[in-house]
Amino acid sequence: MKDIRIGNGYDVHALAMGLPLWLGGIRIEESPIGCIAHSDGDVALHALCDALLGCLALGDIGKHFPDSSDSWKGIDSKILLEKVVAMIHERGWQVGNVDITIALQRPKLAPLIPAMRQAIAPILGVDIDAVSVKATTTEHLGFVGRGEGCEVWASALIWR
C-alpha cells in the first residue's frame, strides 16, 4: 500500500480595474479586472501551492515566497508551483491528483477550464484527468459577488 497525504489550500485576492487576470496558469484576456498581488496574482495557483505544501506540513506559500521579498515581485505563479512541486519530489513524493474551486462573479470561466487544466497538469507531472478545476459564482453575495475579489479552495493528494 502506498503512503498518501492530503492537503488543503485557500487564497483570496482583491480585484482592481486595469490589472491582468491570471487564473489556473492562464491569462484571462477578456477580463478588465485583475488580482492585486505581489506576484502575478494567480490566486488559483497560490491556493494549489498551499494545498501541496500542506500535504507535507511545509507551511504556506508566504513562508517560502514572502511578499516582502523583491525576488518574487511580479513572478509568474507557475514558477512558484514548479518550485513547490520540486520540494514535494525532493522528499520522495509524487502528486496524485488536485481539485481546485474558483469563486469569481465574472468573467465566466467555464470555457477556460480546459486550458487551465492543460497548463497545470504538466507542472504537476500528472495526466490532465488528475487535475480538476471548477468555477462558481456567489450569486452576487459577499465580496466575490460584488466583484471585489476572487477566492479559491484547493485540495491535493500526494503519494510515495
Secondary structure, 3 states (H helix, E strand, C coil): CCCEEEEEEEEEEEEEECCCCEECCEECCCCCEEECCCCCCCHHHHHHHHHHHHHCCCCCHHHHCCCCCHHHCCCCHHHHHHHHHHHHHHCCCEEEEEEEEEECCCCCCHHHHHHHHHHHHHHHCCCHHHEEEEEECCCCCHHHHCCCEEEEEEEEEEEC
